Amino acid sequence: MAAKDDQLSKRERQAMDIVFRLGKATAEEIQEEMPDQPSYSAVRALLSILVGKKLLKHTRESRRYIYEPAISREKARDSALRKLMRTFFDGSPGKLMASLLDARDRKLPPEEIAAIRKLLDEQSPS
């Protein structure tokens, strides 16, 4: 995903989340799932923007469009995580991880700690 594409508005993120969850959906189905439902025309405009950003694709069935993700959930997640890291953690994975592991805010279950240790061990040069 290009740098401009990770600048999604709140509504764009909501629409993407809905389409990822449903797999594919019409504008009406997306509208029904959105909090504080926008108008149908606003949803159609939003979906058009996401198609333009190459985040969604659509096919025509009869008189309606069916929207589905044009990128994987993993690619979208990675792009959002990179943006979060740049914005709040000076681009540092270490600072992001330290924030996640701050004991004052969170208590991680032992199995999650073990999984994190395993991932870090796999990253360490032998």
Phi, psi and chi 1 to 4 in degrees:
 res  aa     phi    psi   chi1   chi2   chi3   chi4
   1 MET       -  131.7 -158.7  157.7   59.6      -
   2 ALA   -69.1  160.6      -      -      -      -
   3 ALA   -56.0  -40.8      -      -      -      -
   4 LYS   -66.7  -25.6   69.7  178.3  176.9   72.3
   5 ASP   -76.6  -16.3  -67.4  -22.0      -      -
   6 ASP   -88.0    6.2   65.9    9.3      -      -
   7 GLN   -96.7   67.8  -56.8  -68.6  -34.8      -
   8 LEU   -90.4  141.3  -62.8 -179.6      -      -
   9 SER   -73.3  169.2   71.0      -      -      -
  10 LYS   -58.2  -45.1  178.4 -179.6  176.7 -178.7
  11 ARG   -66.0  -38.5  -75.2  -65.1 -162.6 -170.2
  12 GLU   -62.6  -42.9  -70.8  170.2  -20.9      -
  13 ARG   -63.6  -41.2  -76.1 -168.7  -47.7  -85.7
  14 GLN   -60.9  -45.6  -71.6  172.0  -16.7      -
  15 ALA   -62.7  -43.4      -      -      -      -
  16 MET   -62.6  -43.2  -71.7  -59.0  -62.7      -
  17 ASP   -58.3  -43.1  -72.3  -17.1      -      -
  18 ILE   -63.9  -46.7  -68.4  164.4      -      -
  19 VAL   -65.9  -39.7  175.9      -      -      -
  20 PHE   -60.4  -42.9  -82.7  127.9      -      -
  21 ARG   -68.0  -42.3 -175.0  169.1   33.6   83.4
  22 LEU   -84.1  -20.8  -62.2  177.4      -      -
  23 GLY    90.1  -50.6      -      -      -      -
  24 LYS  -157.1  152.7   58.7 -176.6  175.9  177.6
  25 ALA  -163.3  156.8      -      -      -      -
  26 THR   -85.7  167.2   64.3      -      -      -
  27 ALA   -60.1  -38.8      -      -      -      -
  28 GLU   -64.1  -42.3 -175.7  178.2    9.1      -
  29 GLU   -64.3  -39.7  -68.8  167.5  -28.8      -
  30 ILE   -65.1  -45.0  -66.2  165.4      -      -
  31 GLN   -57.1  -44.4  178.2 -169.9   24.7      -
  32 GLU   -62.9  -29.0  -71.5  170.9    2.9      -
  33 GLU   -86.5  -14.7  -64.6  -79.4  -32.9      -
  34 MET   -78.6  138.9  -66.8 -174.9   97.3      -
  35 PRO   -68.5  151.3   16.9  -22.0      -      -
  36 ASP    46.1   61.0  -57.3  -40.3      -      -
  37 GLN   -42.7  119.4  -80.7 -172.1    7.9      -
  38 PRO   -74.8  170.9   25.9  -30.9      -      -
  39 SER   -67.8  159.8   69.6      -      -      -
  40 TYR   -60.0  -41.9  179.9   75.5      -      -
  41 SER   -65.7  -34.0   60.5      -      -      -
  42 ALA   -66.7  -38.6      -      -      -      -
  43 VAL   -65.9  -43.2  172.0      -      -      -
  44 ARG   -60.9  -41.4  -72.7  -68.1  -50.1 -104.5
  45 ALA   -64.2  -42.3      -      -      -      -
  46 LEU   -61.0  -45.0 -179.9   69.2      -      -
  47 LEU   -65.7  -35.9  -64.0  172.3      -      -
  48 SER   -62.1  -40.5  177.5      -      -      -
  49 ILE   -63.0  -44.2  -69.7  167.2      -      -
  50 LEU   -66.9  -33.1  -68.3  169.6      -      -
  51 VAL   -66.9  -42.6  168.0      -      -      -
  52 GLY   -61.4  -33.2      -      -      -      -
  53 LYS   -82.0    0.3  -71.0 -177.0  174.9 -175.1
  54 LYS    63.8   30.6  -60.8 -173.0 -177.8  -18.0
  55 LEU   -97.1  -26.9  -62.0  174.5      -      -
  56 LEU  -124.1  155.3  -70.9  179.4      -      -
  57 LYS  -129.0  163.3   57.1 -173.6  175.1  180.0
  58 HIS  -142.1  154.4   61.1   80.9      -      -
  59 THR  -127.1  155.8   54.7      -      -      -
  60 ARG  -101.6  128.5 -170.4  175.8 -178.1  130.1
  61 GLU  -122.8  111.7  -75.8 -175.5   12.8      -
  62 SER    58.9 -117.7 -176.9      -      -      -
  63 ARG  -103.5   11.8  -63.4  180.0   59.3  158.4
  64 ARG  -132.5  157.8   59.1 -171.0 -169.3  159.7
  65 TYR   -97.4  142.1  -72.2  108.5      -      -
  66 ILE  -109.6  122.6  -52.4  -64.9      -      -
  67 TYR  -101.5  142.6  -65.5   87.9      -      -
  68 GLU  -147.5  159.3   58.1 -172.5  -61.3      -
  69 PRO   -61.4  140.7  -18.8   29.6      -      -
  70 ALA   -97.6   -9.3      -      -      -      -
  71 ILE  -130.3  161.3   62.6  168.2      -      -
  72 SER   -75.7  156.6   69.6      -      -      -
  73 ARG   -59.6  -37.3 -177.2 -179.2  -83.6  -80.7
  74 GLU   -64.0  -42.2  -67.5   74.9   24.2      -
  75 LYS   -65.8  -41.1 -172.9  171.4 -178.1  177.2
  76 ALA   -64.7  -42.5      -      -      -      -
  77 ARG   -62.1  -45.8  179.9 -160.7   62.1 -146.3
  78 ASP   -62.1  -39.8  -69.3  -12.3      -      -
  79 SER   -65.3  -43.7  176.2      -      -      -
  80 ALA   -64.4  -39.2      -      -      -      -
  81 LEU   -66.2  -40.7 -174.4   56.9      -      -
  82 ARG   -61.6  -41.2  -78.8 -169.0  -55.5  -84.6
  83 LYS   -64.3  -44.7  179.6 -177.4  178.4 -160.1
  84 LEU   -58.6  -44.4  176.8   77.6      -      -
  85 MET   -64.4  -43.6 -159.0  166.2   39.2      -
  86 ARG   -64.6  -42.5  -79.1 -168.2  -45.1  -91.9
  87 THR   -71.8  -44.6  -57.9      -      -      -
  88 PHE  -111.2  -13.5  -64.5  104.2      -      -
  89 PHE  -130.6   26.9  -59.4   98.9      -      -
  90 ASP    52.0   29.7  -58.5  -37.8      -      -
  91 GLY    73.3   12.1      -      -      -      -
  92 SER   -99.5  115.4  167.7      -      -      -
  93 PRO   -60.7  -33.5  -20.0   29.1      -      -
  94 GLY   -63.7  -42.8      -      -      -      -
  95 LYS   -66.3  -38.4  -72.5 -179.7 -179.0  178.7
  96 LEU   -62.5  -47.4  172.1   61.2      -      -
  97 MET   -63.4  -41.5 -165.8   66.7  159.4      -
  98 ALA   -61.1  -38.8      -      -      -      -
  99 SER   -64.9  -40.9  173.6      -      -      -
 100 LEU   -66.5  -29.6  -68.3  172.0      -      -
 101 LEU   -97.1    5.0  -63.7  175.8      -      -
 102 ASP   -60.8  114.6 -172.9  -22.2      -      -
 103 ALA   -63.7  -25.2      -      -      -      -
 104 ARG   -67.3  -28.0  -65.8  171.9  -61.1 -169.2
 105 ASP   -97.2  -32.4  -64.2  -29.1      -      -
 106 ARG  -143.2  149.1  -68.3  163.5 -163.4   84.4
 107 LYS  -117.4  116.4  -66.0  -72.6 -175.3 -166.2
 108 LEU   -89.2  139.9  -67.9  176.5      -      -
 109 PRO   -67.4  151.5   -0.9    3.8      -      -
 110 PRO   -54.2  -35.9  -21.7   28.7      -      -
 111 GLU   -68.1  -32.1   60.3  -87.6    8.0      -
 112 GLU   -71.7  -38.4  -74.7 -170.7   27.6      -
 113 ILE   -61.8  -43.4  -67.3  171.0      -      -
 114 ALA   -62.7  -41.2      -      -      -      -
 115 ALA   -64.7  -40.1      -      -      -      -
 116 ILE   -64.8  -44.3  -68.2  168.8      -      -
 117 ARG   -59.4  -42.1  -79.8 -166.2  176.5  118.2
 118 LYS   -61.6  -45.4 -176.4  176.6 -177.0 -133.3
 119 LEU   -61.2  -42.2  -73.6  170.4      -      -
 120 LEU   -66.1  -40.4  -70.2  171.7      -      -
 121 ASP   -60.9  -37.7  -71.9  -15.9      -      -
 122 GLU   -68.2  -26.2  -70.3  170.4    1.2      -
 123 GLN   -84.4  -21.3  -65.4  -66.2  -43.1      -
 124 SER   -71.9  136.9  -60.9      -      -      -
 125 PRO   -67.8  138.2   17.7  -21.4      -      -
 126 SER   -85.5      -  -60.1      -      -      -
